[in-house]
Amino acid sequence: MFNIFIDGKEGTTGLKIFERMAKRTDVAVRVLPEDLRKDPAARKACINEADVVFLCLPDAAAKESVSLIENDKVRIIDASTAHRTAPDWAYGFPELSKAHEDKIRSSNRVAVPGCHASGFISLVYPLIVGGFVEKDYPFVCHSVTGYSGGGKKMIAEYEAENRAEEYESPRQYALTQNHKHLPEMQYVCGLDYKPIFDPIVADFYSGMCVCVPLHTRLMKKKTDPNSLRRYFEEYYASRNFVKVAQEGRQYLAANPLVGTNEMEIFVDGNEERIMLASVFDNLGKGASGAAVQCMNIMLGLDETISLK
């Protein structure tokens, strides 16, 4: 039996992890009562008594929790942005490479990827590895997400009885190009420059579609949609949660994988312009599902437990 502590159960990610843990018989989950939730002594005790700690907190609070660790055997899985570009932390996307999976397995410190970043990196990292583009390629990324990605405050705004009419329309944000996921998008893929990033929140609860358009004339290795699709199929062939779709659709929705830890890659376009897309649940593979998958790997368990 593994002792699990969820630090920050009240947020959307923490609640989803708690729901997944509640179905398991191999873990005992501990959470702090409301009156002790911000008590450093109580948090410190829970952290150091656990086998695995999930940090579902703002960045500053996540760093504070890490500073409370005295037991070197405690495994930390951080869902905040605080440690995603820290070289001594494993990046929690095992499908990217064997090296990524091995580091997760051997590490006591894992940073869960951001939701938008998961989609971008699932598409761009293989392109870099395969030599299709140089690291200075001028990437652009468009990402449509459900409003649950904004946390409790945004959920309340969208579900308010007398909400403003603007909530009925998709809304672009991070217009200053300073979105918090940009550093990891650049760092993990090893890019010379951050991409232009266009996140859009729309009036549905969860789900995500991240798109990366490519100009073949700017690519180092010439390719076409069929060839690139075969490459992605081979790249993710052995993975449980990342699959590649075949061509033939007219529309691409952001919400077909809601409630799962699945991710589906799409490759469409023509010989001049290719559109890559990654579809998944921003609360699943983009947050809680990825965190639980990392925990399974860290504990030497089947990665699909409570995720299939």
C-alpha positions in Angstrom: 0.0 0.0 0.0 1.4 3.4 -1.1 0.7 6.5 1.0 -0.4 9.4 -1.3 -0.7 13.0 -0.2 -2.5 15.5 -2.5 -1.4 19.0 -1.6 -4.0 21.2 -3.2 -7.0 18.9 -3.6 -9.4 21.8 -4.0 -8.3 22.7 -7.5 -9.5 21.0 -10.7 -6.3 19.0 -11.1 -6.2 17.9 -7.5 -9.9 16.9 -7.5 -9.4 14.8 -10.7 -6.3 13.0 -9.2 -8.4 12.4 -6.0 -11.1 10.8 -8.1 -8.7 8.5 -9.9 -7.0 7.5 -6.6 -10.4 6.8 -5.0 -10.9 3.9 -7.5 -7.7 2.2 -6.4 -6.9 -0.4 -3.8 -3.1 -0.1 -3.8 -3.0 3.5 -2.4 -4.2 5.3 0.7 -4.9 9.0 0.0 -4.4 11.7 2.6 -5.7 15.3 2.3 -5.6 18.1 4.8 -8.9 19.3 6.4 -9.9 22.8 5.4 -8.6 24.4 8.6 -5.1 23.0 8.2 -4.8 23.4 4.4 -2.4 26.3 4.7 -0.7 25.3 8.0 3.0 24.7 7.2 3.5 22.3 10.0 0.6 20.1 9.0 1.6 20.2 5.3 5.2 19.4 6.3 4.1 16.3 8.3 1.9 15.0 5.5 4.6 15.5 2.9 7.3 13.7 4.8 5.1 10.8 5.7 4.0 10.1 2.1 5.4 7.8 -0.6 4.1 10.2 -3.3 3.1 13.8 -3.0 1.1 15.5 -5.8 1.5 19.3 -5.8 -1.6 20.9 -7.3 -0.7 24.4 -6.2 0.3 27.9 -7.5 4.0 28.1 -8.3 5.0 29.9 -5.1 3.1 27.4 -2.9 4.6 24.4 -4.8 8.1 25.7 -4.2 7.3 26.2 -0.5 6.1 22.6 -0.3 9.3 21.3 -1.9 11.3 23.3 0.7 9.5 21.4 3.5 10.9 18.0 2.4 13.2 16.3 4.9 12.6 12.7 3.8 14.7 12.1 0.6 12.6 9.1 -0.3 9.5 11.2 -0.9 8.5 11.3 -4.6 7.2 14.7 -5.7 4.9 15.1 -8.7 4.4 18.9 -9.3 1.5 20.0 -11.5 2.5 23.7 -11.3 4.8 25.5 -13.7 7.5 25.9 -11.0 9.9 23.1 -12.0 9.1 22.3 -15.7 12.4 23.8 -17.0 14.5 22.7 -14.0 17.2 20.3 -15.3 17.3 18.2 -12.2 13.6 17.5 -12.5 12.2 14.9 -14.8 9.7 16.2 -17.4 6.5 14.1 -17.1 5.9 13.2 -20.7 7.2 9.6 -21.0 6.1 9.2 -24.6 8.7 11.7 -25.9 11.6 9.3 -25.6 13.0 6.4 -23.7 15.3 8.8 -21.9 12.3 10.8 -20.7 10.6 7.7 -19.5 13.7 6.4 -17.8 14.3 9.7 -16.0 10.7 9.6 -14.7 11.2 6.1 -13.5 14.4 6.8 -11.6 13.6 10.3 -10.3 11.9 11.5 -7.1 11.1 14.8 -8.7 8.8 15.0 -11.7 7.2 18.1 -13.3 3.9 17.5 -15.0 3.7 19.3 -18.4 1.3 22.2 -19.0 -1.8 21.4 -21.0 -1.1 23.6 -24.0 2.6 22.7 -23.8 1.7 19.0 -24.0 0.0 19.4 -27.3 2.8 21.6 -28.8 5.6 19.3 -27.6 3.9 16.1 -28.7 4.1 17.6 -32.3 7.3 19.6 -32.3 9.7 17.4 -30.3 9.4 14.5 -32.8 10.0 16.9 -35.7 13.3 18.1 -34.1 14.4 14.6 -33.3 13.6 13.4 -36.8 15.6 16.3 -38.4 12.5 17.7 -40.2 13.1 21.2 -39.0 16.0 23.3 -37.6 15.8 24.5 -34.0 15.3 28.1 -35.3 12.1 27.2 -37.3 9.6 30.0 -36.8 6.9 28.0 -35.1 3.3 29.2 -34.7 0.9 27.4 -32.3 -2.9 27.7 -32.1 -4.6 26.1 -29.1 -8.3 25.8 -28.3 -9.2 24.7 -24.8 -12.3 24.3 -22.6 -12.8 26.8 -19.8 -11.9 24.3 -17.0 -8.2 25.0 -17.8 -8.7 28.4 -16.2 -9.4 26.9 -12.7 -12.2 27.7 -10.3 -12.4 31.4 -11.1 -12.8 30.9 -14.8 -15.2 28.0 -14.3 -17.4 30.2 -12.1 -17.3 33.0 -14.7 -18.4 30.7 -17.6 -21.1 29.0 -15.5 -22.5 32.2 -13.9 -26.3 32.6 -14.5 -25.9 36.2 -15.7 -22.6 36.0 -17.5 -21.6 38.6 -20.1 -22.3 37.8 -23.8 -18.6 37.6 -24.6 -18.4 34.2 -22.9 -20.5 32.7 -25.7 -17.7 33.5 -28.2 -14.2 31.9 -28.3 -11.8 34.3 -26.7 -8.1 34.7 -27.5 -5.8 35.5 -24.6 -2.1 35.9 -23.7 -2.0 38.5 -26.4 1.4 39.9 -25.1 3.0 36.5 -26.0 4.0 35.9 -22.4 2.0 32.8 -21.6 3.4 30.7 -18.7 3.7 27.6 -20.9 6.1 29.2 -23.4 9.3 28.6 -21.5 8.7 24.8 -21.3 7.6 24.7 -25.0 10.9 26.2 -26.0 13.1 24.4 -23.4 11.8 20.8 -23.8 12.0 21.0 -27.6 15.4 22.7 -27.6 14.2 25.6 -29.8 16.3 28.7 -30.4 13.2 30.9 -30.1 9.8 30.7 -28.5 6.9 30.1 -30.9 4.2 32.6 -31.5 1.4 31.2 -29.3 -2.3 31.8 -29.8 -4.3 30.2 -27.0 -8.1 30.4 -27.2 -10.7 29.5 -24.5 -14.2 28.5 -25.6 -17.5 27.8 -24.1 -17.1 24.1 -23.3 -15.9 22.5 -20.1 -12.9 20.4 -21.1 -11.0 19.2 -24.1 -8.2 20.7 -26.1 -7.0 20.9 -29.7 -3.4 22.2 -30.3 -2.4 23.0 -33.9 1.0 23.7 -35.4 1.1 24.7 -39.1 4.2 24.0 -41.2 5.5 25.5 -44.4 7.3 22.7 -46.2 9.5 25.2 -48.0 11.0 26.1 -44.6 11.6 22.6 -43.5 15.1 21.0 -43.4 13.8 17.7 -44.6 11.2 17.8 -47.4 8.1 15.8 -46.7 4.3 15.6 -47.3 1.3 14.7 -45.0 1.4 11.0 -45.8 5.1 10.6 -45.1 4.9 12.7 -42.0 1.9 10.8 -40.7 3.8 7.5 -41.1 6.7 9.0 -39.2 4.5 10.0 -36.3 2.9 6.5 -36.3 6.3 4.9 -36.0 7.4 7.4 -33.4 4.5 6.7 -31.0 3.9 3.1 -32.1 4.7 1.5 -28.7 2.8 3.9 -26.6 -0.4 3.3 -24.7 -1.9 6.7 -24.7 -0.7 8.5 -27.9 -2.1 7.4 -31.2 -2.1 8.8 -34.8 -5.3 9.3 -36.7 -5.8 8.6 -40.4 -6.9 11.3 -42.9 -10.4 11.8 -44.1 -12.1 14.2 -41.7 -13.8 17.5 -42.5 -13.8 19.0 -39.0 -11.6 18.5 -36.0 -13.2 18.8 -32.6 -11.4 19.6 -29.3 -13.6 17.4 -27.0 -13.8 13.8 -28.2 -11.3 12.5 -25.6 -12.8 14.1 -22.6 -12.4 12.0 -19.4 -9.5 9.9 -20.8 -5.7 10.1 -20.7 -5.6 9.6 -24.5 -3.9 11.9 -27.0 -4.5 11.7 -30.8 -2.2 13.2 -33.4 -3.5 14.5 -36.7 -1.4 15.2 -39.8 -3.2 16.9 -42.7 -2.6 19.4 -45.5 -0.8 19.2 -48.8 2.8 19.3 -50.2 3.1 23.1 -49.5 1.4 23.5 -46.1 1.0 20.8 -43.4 -1.3 21.1 -40.4 -0.3 19.1 -37.3 -2.8 18.8 -34.4 -2.9 17.2 -31.0 -6.3 16.5 -29.4 -6.7 15.4 -25.7 -8.4 16.3 -22.5 -6.8 19.3 -20.8 -7.8 17.7 -17.4 -6.6 14.3 -18.5 -3.4 13.9 -20.5 -3.0 17.7 -20.0 -3.0 17.5 -16.2 -4.3 14.8 -13.8 -4.0 11.9 -16.1 -0.4 12.7 -16.9 0.3 13.0 -13.2 -1.1 9.6 -12.4 0.6 8.1 -15.3 3.9 9.4 -14.0 3.2 8.1 -10.5 2.6 4.6 -11.9 5.9 4.7 -13.7 7.8 6.0 -10.7 6.4 3.2 -8.5 7.3 0.5 -11.0 3.6 -0.2 -11.8 1.7 -0.6 -15.1 1.4 3.0 -16.4 -2.2 2.4 -17.4 -3.6 1.6 -13.9 -6.7 3.8 -13.3 -6.2 5.4 -16.7 -7.7 2.8 -19.0 
